[in-house]
Amino acid sequence: MNASAVPTIDVEAAAAATDVVLLDIREHDEWIRGRAAAAVHIPMSQLTSRVGELDHAAHIVCVCRSGNRATSVTQWLIQQGFEAKNMKGGMLAWEAAGYPIVNQAGNPGLVI
């Protein structure tokens, strides 16, 4: 599957969806500084060893900073039998759209 064939979802649809797992695959230092409050965190570097934490019945929306890393993760998850989409624009798009970003303490955060 090439990158242009990866299923995507725009930030507005991802934010409005109630039946998805927002999977943030950024590294720990990015995660603690700012994330969507409802996101689940499994860093890309740990995904192969932690994939068992994901429910095969879930609709997964993969998120990184800009959408690039999440494209690869989305491809890999689909190959593993998951229903996954890449959130176009990543957390930068989430921030630009004005959706809340929280840090590790639950306070307003930053996308780095």
Gaussian input, Z-matrix of N, CA and C with variables (Angstrom, degrees):
# hf/3-21g

backbone

0 1
 N
 C     1     B1
 C     2     B2     1     A1
 N     3     B3     2     A2     1     D1
 C     4     B4     3     A3     2     D2
 C     5     B5     4     A4     3     D3
 N     6     B6     5     A5     4     D4
 C     7     B7     6     A6     5     D5
 C     8     B8     7     A7     6     D6
 N     9     B9     8     A8     7     D7
 C    10    B10     9     A9     8     D8
 C    11    B11    10    A10     9     D9
 N    12    B12    11    A11    10    D10
 C    13    B13    12    A12    11    D11
 C    14    B14    13    A13    12    D12
 N    15    B15    14    A14    13    D13
 C    16    B16    15    A15    14    D14
 C    17    B17    16    A16    15    D15
 N    18    B18    17    A17    16    D16
 C    19    B19    18    A18    17    D17
 C    20    B20    19    A19    18    D18
 N    21    B21    20    A20    19    D19
 C    22    B22    21    A21    20    D20
 C    23    B23    22    A22    21    D21
 N    24    B24    23    A23    22    D22
 C    25    B25    24    A24    23    D23
 C    26    B26    25    A25    24    D24
 N    27    B27    26    A26    25    D25
 C    28    B28    27    A27    26    D26
 C    29    B29    28    A28    27    D27
 N    30    B30    29    A29    28    D28
 C    31    B31    30    A30    29    D29
 C    32    B32    31    A31    30    D30
 N    33    B33    32    A32    31    D31
 C    34    B34    33    A33    32    D32
 C    35    B35    34    A34    33    D33
 N    36    B36    35    A35    34    D34
 C    37    B37    36    A36    35    D35
 C    38    B38    37    A37    36    D36
 N    39    B39    38    A38    37    D37
 C    40    B40    39    A39    38    D38
 C    41    B41    40    A40    39    D39
 N    42    B42    41    A41    40    D40
 C    43    B43    42    A42    41    D41
 C    44    B44    43    A43    42    D42
 N    45    B45    44    A44    43    D43
 C    46    B46    45    A45    44    D44
 C    47    B47    46    A46    45    D45
 N    48    B48    47    A47    46    D46
 C    49    B49    48    A48    47    D47
 C    50    B50    49    A49    48    D48
 N    51    B51    50    A50    49    D49
 C    52    B52    51    A51    50    D50
 C    53    B53    52    A52    51    D51
 N    54    B54    53    A53    52    D52
 C    55    B55    54    A54    53    D53
 C    56    B56    55    A55    54    D54
 N    57    B57    56    A56    55    D55
 C    58    B58    57    A57    56    D56
 C    59    B59    58    A58    57    D57
 N    60    B60    59    A59    58    D58
 C    61    B61    60    A60    59    D59
 C    62    B62    61    A61    60    D60
 N    63    B63    62    A62    61    D61
 C    64    B64    63    A63    62    D62
 C    65    B65    64    A64    63    D63
 N    66    B66    65    A65    64    D64
 C    67    B67    66    A66    65    D65
 C    68    B68    67    A67    66    D66
 N    69    B69    68    A68    67    D67
 C    70    B70    69    A69    68    D68
 C    71    B71    70    A70    69    D69
 N    72    B72    71    A71    70    D70
 C    73    B73    72    A72    71    D71
 C    74    B74    73    A73    72    D72
 N    75    B75    74    A74    73    D73
 C    76    B76    75    A75    74    D74
 C    77    B77    76    A76    75    D75
 N    78    B78    77    A77    76    D76
 C    79    B79    78    A78    77    D77
 C    80    B80    79    A79    78    D78
 N    81    B81    80    A80    79    D79
 C    82    B82    81    A81    80    D80
 C    83    B83    82    A82    81    D81
 N    84    B84    83    A83    82    D82
 C    85    B85    84    A84    83    D83
 C    86    B86    85    A85    84    D84
 N    87    B87    86    A86    85    D85
 C    88    B88    87    A87    86    D86
 C    89    B89    88    A88    87    D87
 N    90    B90    89    A89    88    D88
 C    91    B91    90    A90    89    D89
 C    92    B92    91    A91    90    D90
 N    93    B93    92    A92    91    D91
 C    94    B94    93    A93    92    D92
 C    95    B95    94    A94    93    D93
 N    96    B96    95    A95    94    D94
 C    97    B97    96    A96    95    D95
 C    98    B98    97    A97    96    D96
 N    99    B99    98    A98    97    D97
 C   100   B100    99    A99    98    D98
 C   101   B101   100   A100    99    D99
 N   102   B102   101   A101   100   D100
 C   103   B103   102   A102   101   D101
 C   104   B104   103   A103   102   D102
 N   105   B105   104   A104   103   D103
 C   106   B106   105   A105   104   D104
 C   107   B107   106   A106   105   D105
 N   108   B108   107   A107   106   D106
 C   109   B109   108   A108   107   D107
 C   110   B110   109   A109   108   D108
 N   111   B111   110   A110   109   D109
 C   112   B112   111   A111   110   D110
 C   113   B113   112   A112   111   D111
 N   114   B114   113   A113   112   D112
 C   115   B115   114   A114   113   D113
 C   116   B116   115   A115   114   D114
 N   117   B117   116   A116   115   D115
 C   118   B118   117   A117   116   D116
 C   119   B119   118   A118   117   D117
 N   120   B120   119   A119   118   D118
 C   121   B121   120   A120   119   D119
 C   122   B122   121   A121   120   D120
 N   123   B123   122   A122   121   D121
 C   124   B124   123   A123   122   D122
 C   125   B125   124   A124   123   D123
 N   126   B126   125   A125   124   D124
 C   127   B127   126   A126   125   D125
 C   128   B128   127   A127   126   D126
 N   129   B129   128   A128   127   D127
 C   130   B130   129   A129   128   D128
 C   131   B131   130   A130   129   D129
 N   132   B132   131   A131   130   D130
 C   133   B133   132   A132   131   D131
 C   134   B134   133   A133   132   D132
 N   135   B135   134   A134   133   D133
 C   136   B136   135   A135   134   D134
 C   137   B137   136   A136   135   D135
 N   138   B138   137   A137   136   D136
 C   139   B139   138   A138   137   D137
 C   140   B140   139   A139   138   D138
 N   141   B141   140   A140   139   D139
 C   142   B142   141   A141   140   D140
 C   143   B143   142   A142   141   D141
 N   144   B144   143   A143   142   D142
 C   145   B145   144   A144   143   D143
 C   146   B146   145   A145   144   D144
 N   147   B147   146   A146   145   D145
 C   148   B148   147   A147   146   D146
 C   149   B149   148   A148   147   D147
 N   150   B150   149   A149   148   D148
 C   151   B151   150   A150   149   D149
 C   152   B152   151   A151   150   D150
 N   153   B153   152   A152   151   D151
 C   154   B154   153   A153   152   D152
 C   155   B155   154   A154   153   D153
 N   156   B156   155   A155   154   D154
 C   157   B157   156   A156   155   D155
 C   158   B158   157   A157   156   D156
 N   159   B159   158   A158   157   D157
 C   160   B160   159   A159   158   D158
 C   161   B161   160   A160   159   D159
 N   162   B162   161   A161   160   D160
 C   163   B163   162   A162   161   D161
 C   164   B164   163   A163   162   D162
 N   165   B165   164   A164   163   D163
 C   166   B166   165   A165   164   D164
 C   167   B167   166   A166   165   D165
 N   168   B168   167   A167   166   D166
 C   169   B169   168   A168   167   D167
 C   170   B170   169   A169   168   D168
 N   171   B171   170   A170   169   D169
 C   172   B172   171   A171   170   D170
 C   173   B173   172   A172   171   D171
 N   174   B174   173   A173   172   D172
 C   175   B175   174   A174   173   D173
 C   176   B176   175   A175   174   D174
 N   177   B177   176   A176   175   D175
 C   178   B178   177   A177   176   D176
 C   179   B179   178   A178   177   D177
 N   180   B180   179   A179   178   D178
 C   181   B181   180   A180   179   D179
 C   182   B182   181   A181   180   D180
 N   183   B183   182   A182   181   D181
 C   184   B184   183   A183   182   D182
 C   185   B185   184   A184   183   D183
 N   186   B186   185   A185   184   D184
 C   187   B187   186   A186   185   D185
 C   188   B188   187   A187   186   D186
 N   189   B189   188   A188   187   D187
 C   190   B190   189   A189   188   D188
 C   191   B191   190   A190   189   D189
 N   192   B192   191   A191   190   D190
 C   193   B193   192   A192   191   D191
 C   194   B194   193   A193   192   D192
 N   195   B195   194   A194   193   D193
 C   196   B196   195   A195   194   D194
 C   197   B197   196   A196   195   D195
 N   198   B198   197   A197   196   D196
 C   199   B199   198   A198   197   D197
 C   200   B200   199   A199   198   D198
 N   201   B201   200   A200   199   D199
 C   202   B202   201   A201   200   D200
 C   203   B203   202   A202   201   D201
 N   204   B204   203   A203   202   D202
 C   205   B205   204   A204   203   D203
 C   206   B206   205   A205   204   D204
 N   207   B207   206   A206   205   D205
 C   208   B208   207   A207   206   D206
 C   209   B209   208   A208   207   D207
 N   210   B210   209   A209   208   D208
 C   211   B211   210   A210   209   D209
 C   212   B212   211   A211   210   D210
 N   213   B213   212   A212   211   D211
 C   214   B214   213   A213   212   D212
 C   215   B215   214   A214   213   D213
 N   216   B216   215   A215   214   D214
 C   217   B217   216   A216   215   D215
 C   218   B218   217   A217   216   D216
 N   219   B219   218   A218   217   D217
 C   220   B220   219   A219   218   D218
 C   221   B221   220   A220   219   D219
 N   222   B222   221   A221   220   D220
 C   223   B223   222   A222   221   D221
 C   224   B224   223   A223   222   D222
 N   225   B225   224   A224   223   D223
 C   226   B226   225   A225   224   D224
 C   227   B227   226   A226   225   D225
 N   228   B228   227   A227   226   D226
 C   229   B229   228   A228   227   D227
 C   230   B230   229   A229   228   D228
 N   231   B231   230   A230   229   D229
 C   232   B232   231   A231   230   D230
 C   233   B233   232   A232   231   D231
 N   234   B234   233   A233   232   D232
 C   235   B235   234   A234   233   D233
 C   236   B236   235   A235   234   D234
 N   237   B237   236   A236   235   D235
 C   238   B238   237   A237   236   D236
 C   239   B239   238   A238   237   D237
 N   240   B240   239   A239   238   D238
 C   241   B241   240   A240   239   D239
 C   242   B242   241   A241   240   D240
 N   243   B243   242   A242   241   D241
 C   244   B244   243   A243   242   D242
 C   245   B245   244   A244   243   D243
 N   246   B246   245   A245   244   D244
 C   247   B247   246   A246   245   D245
 C   248   B248   247   A247   246   D246
 N   249   B249   248   A248   247   D247
 C   250   B250   249   A249   248   D248
 C   251   B251   250   A250   249   D249
 N   252   B252   251   A251   250   D250
 C   253   B253   252   A252   251   D251
 C   254   B254   253   A253   252   D252
 N   255   B255   254   A254   253   D253
 C   256   B256   255   A255   254   D254
 C   257   B257   256   A256   255   D255
 N   258   B258   257   A257   256   D256
 C   259   B259   258   A258   257   D257
 C   260   B260   259   A259   258   D258
 N   261   B261   260   A260   259   D259
 C   262   B262   261   A261   260   D260
 C   263   B263   262   A262   261   D261
 N   264   B264   263   A263   262   D262
 C   265   B265   264   A264   263   D263
 C   266   B266   265   A265   264   D264
 N   267   B267   266   A266   265   D265
 C   268   B268   267   A267   266   D266
 C   269   B269   268   A268   267   D267
 N   270   B270   269   A269   268   D268
 C   271   B271   270   A270   269   D269
 C   272   B272   271   A271   270   D270
 N   273   B273   272   A272   271   D271
 C   274   B274   273   A273   272   D272
 C   275   B275   274   A274   273   D273
 N   276   B276   275   A275   274   D274
 C   277   B277   276   A276   275   D275
 C   278   B278   277   A277   276   D276
 N   279   B279   278   A278   277   D277
 C   280   B280   279   A279   278   D278
 C   281   B281   280   A280   279   D279
 N   282   B282   281   A281   280   D280
 C   283   B283   282   A282   281   D281
 C   284   B284   283   A283   282   D282
 N   285   B285   284   A284   283   D283
 C   286   B286   285   A285   284   D284
 C   287   B287   286   A286   285   D285
 N   288   B288   287   A287   286   D286
 C   289   B289   288   A288   287   D287
 C   290   B290   289   A289   288   D288
 N   291   B291   290   A290   289   D289
 C   292   B292   291   A291   290   D290
 C   293   B293   292   A292   291   D291
 N   294   B294   293   A293   292   D292
 C   295   B295   294   A294   293   D293
 C   296   B296   295   A295   294   D294
 N   297   B297   296   A296   295   D295
 C   298   B298   297   A297   296   D296
 C   299   B299   298   A298   297   D297
 N   300   B300   299   A299   298   D298
 C   301   B301   300   A300   299   D299
 C   302   B302   301   A301   300   D300
 N   303   B303   302   A302   301   D301
 C   304   B304   303   A303   302   D302
 C   305   B305   304   A304   303   D303
 N   306   B306   305   A305   304   D304
 C   307   B307   306   A306   305   D305
 C   308   B308   307   A307   306   D306
 N   309   B309   308   A308   307   D307
 C   310   B310   309   A309   308   D308
 C   311   B311   310   A310   309   D309
 N   312   B312   311   A311   310   D310
 C   313   B313   312   A312   311   D311
 C   314   B314   313   A313   312   D312
 N   315   B315   314   A314   313   D313
 C   316   B316   315   A315   314   D314
 C   317   B317   316   A316   315   D315
 N   318   B318   317   A317   316   D316
 C   319   B319   318   A318   317   D317
 C   320   B320   319   A319   318   D318
 N   321   B321   320   A320   319   D319
 C   322   B322   321   A321   320   D320
 C   323   B323   322   A322   321   D321
 N   324   B324   323   A323   322   D322
 C   325   B325   324   A324   323   D323
 C   326   B326   325   A325   324   D324
 N   327   B327   326   A326   325   D325
 C   328   B328   327   A327   326   D326
 C   329   B329   328   A328   327   D327
 N   330   B330   329   A329   328   D328
 C   331   B331   330   A330   329   D329
 C   332   B332   331   A331   330   D330
 N   333   B333   332   A332   331   D331
 C   334   B334   333   A333   332   D332
 C   335   B335   334   A334   333   D333

   B1=1.4563
   B2=1.5225
   B3=1.3188
   B4=1.4600
   B5=1.5259
   B6=1.3287
   B7=1.4649
   B8=1.5149
   B9=1.3255
   B10=1.4676
   B11=1.5241
   B12=1.3338
   B13=1.4572
   B14=1.5305
   B15=1.3204
   B16=1.4570
   B17=1.5266
   B18=1.3363
   B19=1.4649
   B20=1.5336
   B21=1.3197
   B22=1.4595
   B23=1.5270
   B24=1.3054
   B25=1.4581
   B26=1.5221
   B27=1.3261
   B28=1.4642
   B29=1.5236
   B30=1.3106
   B31=1.4581
   B32=1.5259
   B33=1.3247
   B34=1.4623
   B35=1.5256
   B36=1.3353
   B37=1.4674
   B38=1.5231
   B39=1.3209
   B40=1.4664
   B41=1.5248
   B42=1.3196
   B43=1.4676
   B44=1.5230
   B45=1.3290
   B46=1.4664
   B47=1.5258
   B48=1.3134
   B49=1.4711
   B50=1.5213
   B51=1.3084
   B52=1.4681
   B53=1.5187
   B54=1.3230
   B55=1.4637
   B56=1.5232
   B57=1.3438
   B58=1.4645
   B59=1.5271
   B60=1.3225
   B61=1.4543
   B62=1.5188
   B63=1.3134
   B64=1.4571
   B65=1.5250
   B66=1.3260
   B67=1.4631
   B68=1.5209
   B69=1.3158
   B70=1.4634
   B71=1.5232
   B72=1.3294
   B73=1.4613
   B74=1.5314
   B75=1.3279
   B76=1.4662
   B77=1.5281
   B78=1.3106
   B79=1.4597
   B80=1.5299
   B81=1.3259
   B82=1.4605
   B83=1.5331
   B84=1.3423
   B85=1.4649
   B86=1.5218
   B87=1.3298
   B88=1.4671
   B89=1.5269
   B90=1.3242
   B91=1.4629
   B92=1.5265
   B93=1.3333
   B94=1.4684
   B95=1.5215
   B96=1.3257
   B97=1.4678
   B98=1.5164
   B99=1.3383
   B100=1.4530
   B101=1.5076
   B102=1.3339
   B103=1.4607
   B104=1.5232
   B105=1.3348
   B106=1.4681
   B107=1.5288
   B108=1.2998
   B109=1.4666
   B110=1.5236
   B111=1.3202
   B112=1.4681
   B113=1.5284
   B114=1.3236
   B115=1.4642
   B116=1.5273
   B117=1.3224
   B118=1.4588
   B119=1.5132
   B120=1.3214
   B121=1.4648
   B122=1.5213
   B123=1.3105
   B124=1.4613
   B125=1.5243
   B126=1.3330
   B127=1.4642
   B128=1.5302
   B129=1.3103
   B130=1.4527
   B131=1.5288
   B132=1.3248
   B133=1.4606
   B134=1.5232
   B135=1.3360
   B136=1.4647
   B137=1.5254
   B138=1.3067
   B139=1.4605
   B140=1.5247
   B141=1.3196
   B142=1.4649
   B143=1.5306
   B144=1.3178
   B145=1.4621
   B146=1.5273
   B147=1.3263
   B148=1.4671
   B149=1.5252
   B150=1.3294
   B151=1.4628
   B152=1.5332
   B153=1.3047
   B154=1.4610
   B155=1.5152
   B156=1.3183
   B157=1.4639
   B158=1.5212
   B159=1.3278
   B160=1.4674
   B161=1.5201
   B162=1.3189
   B163=1.4577
   B164=1.5301
   B165=1.3369
   B166=1.4632
   B167=1.5340
   B168=1.3242
   B169=1.4629
   B170=1.5310
   B171=1.3249
   B172=1.4667
   B173=1.5274
   B174=1.3085
   B175=1.4610
   B176=1.5332
   B177=1.3149
   B178=1.4629
   B179=1.5231
   B180=1.3365
   B181=1.4611
   B182=1.5245
   B183=1.3382
   B184=1.4582
   B185=1.5197
   B186=1.3334
   B187=1.4548
   B188=1.5265
   B189=1.3199
   B190=1.4630
   B191=1.5270
   B192=1.3022
   B193=1.4617
   B194=1.5242
   B195=1.3495
   B196=1.4615
   B197=1.5258
   B198=1.3051
   B199=1.4568
   B200=1.5129
   B201=1.3236
   B202=1.4586
   B203=1.5249
   B204=1.3233
   B205=1.4698
   B206=1.5203
   B207=1.3179
   B208=1.4649
   B209=1.5227
   B210=1.3191
   B211=1.4633
   B212=1.5217
   B213=1.3303
   B214=1.4699
   B215=1.5243
   B216=1.3200
   B217=1.4615
   B218=1.5252
   B219=1.3150
   B220=1.4627
   B221=1.5170
   B222=1.3190
   B223=1.4687
   B224=1.5240
   B225=1.3127
   B226=1.4639
   B227=1.5348
   B228=1.3277
   B229=1.4694
   B230=1.5295
   B231=1.3085
   B232=1.4693
   B233=1.5205
   B234=1.3294
   B235=1.4697
   B236=1.5244
   B237=1.3326
   B238=1.4594
   B239=1.5282
   B240=1.3276
   B241=1.4535
   B242=1.5135
   B243=1.3180
   B244=1.4639
   B245=1.5235
   B246=1.3241
   B247=1.4607
   B248=1.5232
   B249=1.3266
   B250=1.4614
   B251=1.5222
   B252=1.3283
   B253=1.4657
   B254=1.5173
   B255=1.3156
   B256=1.4525
   B257=1.5305
   B258=1.3422
   B259=1.4584
   B260=1.5276
   B261=1.3265
   B262=1.4683
   B263=1.5297
   B264=1.3151
   B265=1.4649
   B266=1.5061
   B267=1.3308
   B268=1.4575
   B269=1.5189
   B270=1.3297
   B271=1.4591
   B272=1.5274
   B273=1.3225
   B274=1.4685
   B275=1.5271
   B276=1.3224
   B277=1.4687
   B278=1.5247
   B279=1.3302
   B280=1.4715
   B281=1.5325
   B282=1.3221
   B283=1.4662
   B284=1.5283
   B285=1.3395
   B286=1.4655
   B287=1.5228
   B288=1.3351
   B289=1.4597
   B290=1.5342
   B291=1.3257
   B292=1.4596
   B293=1.5128
   B294=1.3198
   B295=1.4647
   B296=1.5227
   B297=1.3310
   B298=1.4640
   B299=1.5322
   B300=1.3178
   B301=1.4578
   B302=1.5211
   B303=1.3236
   B304=1.4622
   B305=1.5212
   B306=1.3400
   B307=1.4575
   B308=1.5263
   B309=1.3216
   B310=1.4494
   B311=1.5324
   B312=1.3115
   B313=1.4550
   B314=1.5265
   B315=1.3384
   B316=1.4511
   B317=1.5136
   B318=1.3216
   B319=1.4593
   B320=1.5255
   B321=1.3432
   B322=1.4676
   B323=1.5284
   B324=1.3158
   B325=1.4553
   B326=1.5149
   B327=1.3282
   B328=1.4618
   B329=1.5068
   B330=1.3123
   B331=1.4608
   B332=1.5232
   B333=1.3350
   B334=1.4663
   B335=1.5167
   A1=108.08
   A2=116.42
   A3=117.83
   A4=109.92
   A5=115.37
   A6=120.72
   A7=113.00
   A8=117.92
   A9=119.58
   A10=112.41
   A11=117.52
   A12=121.27
   A13=112.88
   A14=117.32
   A15=121.09
   A16=109.08
   A17=117.33
   A18=119.66
   A19=110.97
   A20=116.37
   A21=120.70
   A22=110.28
   A23=114.17
   A24=122.63
   A25=106.06
   A26=117.22
   A27=117.61
   A28=109.32
   A29=115.19
   A30=121.13
   A31=111.82
   A32=118.05
   A33=120.35
   A34=111.08
   A35=116.34
   A36=120.22
   A37=110.77
   A38=116.96
   A39=120.16
   A40=110.69
   A41=117.20
   A42=121.34
   A43=111.64
   A44=117.20
   A45=121.26
   A46=113.07
   A47=116.97
   A48=120.46
   A49=110.66
   A50=114.77
   A51=120.10
   A52=111.85
   A53=115.95
   A54=119.60
   A55=112.72
   A56=117.23
   A57=120.29
   A58=110.68
   A59=114.49
   A60=121.97
   A61=105.69
   A62=116.68
   A63=121.82
   A64=106.25
   A65=116.69
   A66=122.79
   A67=110.01
   A68=115.87
   A69=122.10
   A70=107.73
   A71=116.44
   A72=120.75
   A73=112.05
   A74=116.69
   A75=119.92
   A76=109.90
   A77=115.42
   A78=120.38
   A79=110.48
   A80=115.60
   A81=122.36
   A82=112.97
   A83=117.92
   A84=119.65
   A85=112.02
   A86=117.44
   A87=121.12
   A88=109.89
   A89=116.12
   A90=123.82
   A91=111.63
   A92=117.61
   A93=119.50
   A94=112.75
   A95=117.37
   A96=120.00
   A97=113.15
   A98=117.51
   A99=118.12
   A100=113.03
   A101=115.65
   A102=122.16
   A103=109.39
   A104=114.37
   A105=119.67
   A106=106.44
   A107=117.10
   A108=121.06
   A109=113.35
   A110=117.92
   A111=120.56
   A112=113.74
   A113=117.44
   A114=120.48
   A115=112.36
   A116=114.32
   A117=124.08
   A118=106.09
   A119=117.48
   A120=120.29
   A121=111.95
   A122=115.37
   A123=122.53
   A124=105.35
   A125=117.50
   A126=119.03
   A127=111.53
   A128=115.78
   A129=121.60
   A130=110.85
   A131=116.69
   A132=121.09
   A133=113.24
   A134=117.93
   A135=121.91
   A136=112.97
   A137=117.45
   A138=120.52
   A139=113.61
   A140=118.11
   A141=118.66
   A142=111.36
   A143=117.93
   A144=119.71
   A145=112.75
   A146=118.19
   A147=121.33
   A148=113.58
   A149=117.54
   A150=120.95
   A151=111.33
   A152=117.87
   A153=121.93
   A154=113.57
   A155=117.56
   A156=121.57
   A157=112.15
   A158=116.73
   A159=120.90
   A160=110.52
   A161=115.88
   A162=123.66
   A163=109.11
   A164=116.62
   A165=120.22
   A166=112.46
   A167=117.95
   A168=120.79
   A169=112.19
   A170=117.25
   A171=121.16
   A172=111.52
   A173=114.94
   A174=122.94
   A175=105.41
   A176=117.04
   A177=121.58
   A178=110.21
   A179=114.98
   A180=121.86
   A181=106.12
   A182=116.25
   A183=122.20
   A184=110.41
   A185=115.18
   A186=121.38
   A187=109.99
   A188=115.54
   A189=121.88
   A190=106.74
   A191=118.29
   A192=120.47
   A193=111.28
   A194=116.50
   A195=119.67
   A196=114.51
   A197=117.69
   A198=121.61
   A199=114.08
   A200=118.23
   A201=121.19
   A202=113.06
   A203=117.66
   A204=120.28
   A205=110.77
   A206=115.85
   A207=119.72
   A208=112.14
   A209=118.25
   A210=120.80
   A211=109.73
   A212=116.92
   A213=121.17
   A214=111.34
   A215=116.68
   A216=120.31
   A217=110.12
   A218=117.61
   A219=120.85
   A220=110.18
   A221=117.35
   A222=121.42
   A223=110.52
   A224=116.46
   A225=121.02
   A226=110.99
   A227=116.82
   A228=119.49
   A229=111.29
   A230=117.33
   A231=120.52
   A232=110.16
   A233=117.27
   A234=120.96
   A235=112.05
   A236=116.83
   A237=121.71
   A238=112.22
   A239=117.23
   A240=121.38
   A241=115.78
   A242=118.06
   A243=121.47
   A244=110.74
   A245=115.83
   A246=121.05
   A247=105.64
   A248=116.32
   A249=120.20
   A250=110.78
   A251=114.31
   A252=122.15
   A253=108.07
   A254=115.05
   A255=122.27
   A256=108.20
   A257=117.22
   A258=119.66
   A259=108.46
   A260=115.49
   A261=121.58
   A262=110.55
   A263=115.15
   A264=120.48
   A265=114.81
   A266=117.91
   A267=122.09
   A268=114.71
   A269=114.50
   A270=120.28
   A271=112.15
   A272=117.26
   A273=118.71
   A274=110.26
   A275=117.24
   A276=121.10
   A277=110.45
   A278=116.85
   A279=122.03
   A280=108.92
   A281=115.97
   A282=121.60
   A283=110.75
   A284=117.68
   A285=122.28
   A286=111.69
   A287=117.09
   A288=121.09
   A289=112.13
   A290=116.60
   A291=120.70
   A292=115.30
   A293=117.43
   A294=119.83
   A295=109.32
   A296=116.96
   A297=119.71
   A298=112.52
   A299=113.53
   A300=122.83
   A301=106.31
   A302=116.41
   A303=121.19
   A304=109.79
   A305=114.64
   A306=119.59
   A307=109.53
   A308=116.11
   A309=120.95
   A310=112.28
   A311=117.79
   A312=122.17
   A313=112.80
   A314=117.35
   A315=120.51
   A316=113.91
   A317=116.62
   A318=122.71
   A319=109.39
   A320=117.93
   A321=118.54
   A322=110.87
   A323=115.23
   A324=121.03
   A325=112.71
   A326=114.45
   A327=122.79
   A328=110.14
   A329=116.42
   A330=121.38
   A331=106.17
   A332=116.48
   A333=119.76
   A334=109.58
   D1=123.82
   D2=177.18
   D3=-85.30
   D4=164.82
   D5=-174.33
   D6=-57.61
   D7=-34.13
   D8=-178.78
   D9=-72.00
   D10=-16.14
   D11=179.73
   D12=-92.53
   D13=-3.32
   D14=-178.64
   D15=-71.38
   D16=129.02
   D17=177.96
   D18=-61.51
   D19=139.18
   D20=-179.66
   D21=-127.41
   D22=164.47
   D23=174.23
   D24=-140.33
   D25=140.78
   D26=178.99
   D27=-82.00
   D28=163.77
   D29=-173.08
   D30=-62.01
   D31=-37.14
   D32=-179.61
   D33=-64.05
   D34=-44.16
   D35=179.23
   D36=-67.04
   D37=-39.04
   D38=178.97
   D39=-64.86
   D40=-42.49
   D41=-179.54
   D42=-66.71
   D43=-33.24
   D44=-177.85
   D45=-83.32
   D46=-19.98
   D47=-175.37
   D48=-68.35
   D49=137.50
   D50=178.38
   D51=-107.69
   D52=-6.30
   D53=-174.69
   D54=-115.32
   D55=28.29
   D56=-179.07
   D57=-122.15
   D58=157.48
   D59=168.80
   D60=-102.27
   D61=116.34
   D62=177.04
   D63=-84.21
   D64=104.36
   D65=-174.95
   D66=-98.40
   D67=106.42
   D68=179.08
   D69=-87.30
   D70=117.66
   D71=-174.39
   D72=-105.81
   D73=11.50
   D74=178.59
   D75=-70.46
   D76=164.02
   D77=-179.54
   D78=-73.61
   D79=164.66
   D80=-172.18
   D81=-55.34
   D82=-43.02
   D83=-178.30
   D84=-64.23
   D85=-33.04
   D86=176.68
   D87=-71.20
   D88=-44.49
   D89=-177.81
   D90=-59.00
   D91=-48.21
   D92=-174.12
   D93=-69.39
   D94=-23.18
   D95=-179.50
   D96=-82.89
   D97=-27.85
   D98=179.34
   D99=-178.87
   D100=128.77
   D101=-178.28
   D102=-153.69
   D103=166.60
   D104=169.97
   D105=-71.41
   D106=134.89
   D107=-173.59
   D108=-57.92
   D109=-35.72
   D110=-175.96
   D111=-87.82
   D112=1.01
   D113=-175.54
   D114=-70.22
   D115=151.80
   D116=171.98
   D117=-102.15
   D118=139.97
   D119=-175.98
   D120=-112.35
   D121=117.41
   D122=166.35
   D123=-135.81
   D124=107.26
   D125=-179.62
   D126=-58.33
   D127=146.11
   D128=179.03
   D129=-52.75
   D130=-38.60
   D131=-178.25
   D132=-67.10
   D133=-15.28
   D134=-179.26
   D135=-112.12
   D136=-1.08
   D137=-170.52
   D138=-59.88
   D139=-43.94
   D140=-176.84
   D141=-63.15
   D142=-34.07
   D143=179.92
   D144=-84.64
   D145=-15.41
   D146=-176.74
   D147=-116.04
   D148=7.98
   D149=-176.63
   D150=-58.37
   D151=-26.26
   D152=178.23
   D153=-63.45
   D154=-14.54
   D155=177.42
   D156=-77.75
   D157=-12.42
   D158=-179.06
   D159=-95.00
   D160=142.48
   D161=179.10
   D162=-86.74
   D163=123.24
   D164=179.57
   D165=-62.54
   D166=-20.49
   D167=179.38
   D168=-84.54
   D169=-9.42
   D170=-176.25
   D171=-78.47
   D172=152.43
   D173=170.42
   D174=-93.74
   D175=113.06
   D176=-173.13
   D177=-103.24
   D178=131.76
   D179=173.19
   D180=-112.65
   D181=115.86
   D182=-178.07
   D183=-86.60
   D184=136.14
   D185=-175.76
   D186=-134.08
   D187=133.86
   D188=169.18
   D189=-131.84
   D190=-157.41
   D191=-178.75
   D192=-70.80
   D193=-48.35
   D194=-173.62
   D195=-123.07
   D196=-10.50
   D197=-177.82
   D198=109.13
   D199=-10.57
   D200=-177.56
   D201=-72.10
   D202=-54.65
   D203=179.00
   D204=-63.34
   D205=-37.76
   D206=-178.76
   D207=-64.98
   D208=-25.90
   D209=175.72
   D210=-61.54
   D211=-47.01
   D212=179.39
   D213=-64.50
   D214=-41.89
   D215=-179.98
   D216=-66.20
   D217=-41.46
   D218=178.01
   D219=-59.29
   D220=-45.97
   D221=177.70
   D222=-57.47
   D223=-47.60
   D224=-177.54
   D225=-63.91
   D226=-44.05
   D227=179.65
   D228=-62.08
   D229=-40.97
   D230=177.61
   D231=-61.02
   D232=-40.99
   D233=177.32
   D234=-63.96
   D235=-25.04
   D236=178.36
   D237=-88.20
   D238=0.98
   D239=176.77
   D240=96.34
   D241=9.31
   D242=178.29
   D243=-87.91
   D244=155.53
   D245=168.62
   D246=-91.97
   D247=111.78
   D248=-174.83
   D249=-137.35
   D250=149.56
   D251=175.16
   D252=-135.91
   D253=153.95
   D254=176.22
   D255=-96.78
   D256=128.85
   D257=175.82
   D258=-78.28
   D259=113.69
   D260=-177.77
   D261=-58.68
   D262=128.33
   D263=176.06
   D264=85.85
   D265=-9.37
   D266=176.09
   D267=57.54
   D268=-152.75
   D269=-178.38
   D270=-68.03
   D271=-23.33
   D272=174.79
   D273=-64.37
   D274=-40.32
   D275=177.12
   D276=-68.97
   D277=-38.95
   D278=177.84
   D279=-58.39
   D280=-48.22
   D281=180.00
   D282=-63.97
   D283=-46.05
   D284=-178.80
   D285=-61.73
   D286=-31.86
   D287=179.73
   D288=-78.76
   D289=-7.43
   D290=177.04
   D291=87.02
   D292=13.44
   D293=177.34
   D294=-75.46
   D295=148.76
   D296=-175.02
   D297=-65.31
   D298=143.94
   D299=175.85
   D300=-126.75
   D301=129.88
   D302=-179.89
   D303=-119.28
   D304=153.17
   D305=175.61
   D306=-97.28
   D307=-173.68
   D308=-175.99
   D309=-58.47
   D310=-31.21
   D311=-179.28
   D312=-85.68
   D313=-2.21
   D314=-178.64
   D315=87.54
   D316=5.02
   D317=178.50
   D318=-89.50
   D319=168.49
   D320=176.67
   D321=-54.14
   D322=134.78
   D323=-175.97
   D324=-116.68
   D325=-177.30
   D326=-179.23
   D327=-129.24
   D328=146.99
   D329=173.22
   D330=-91.53
   D331=123.77
   D332=179.07
   D333=-114.70

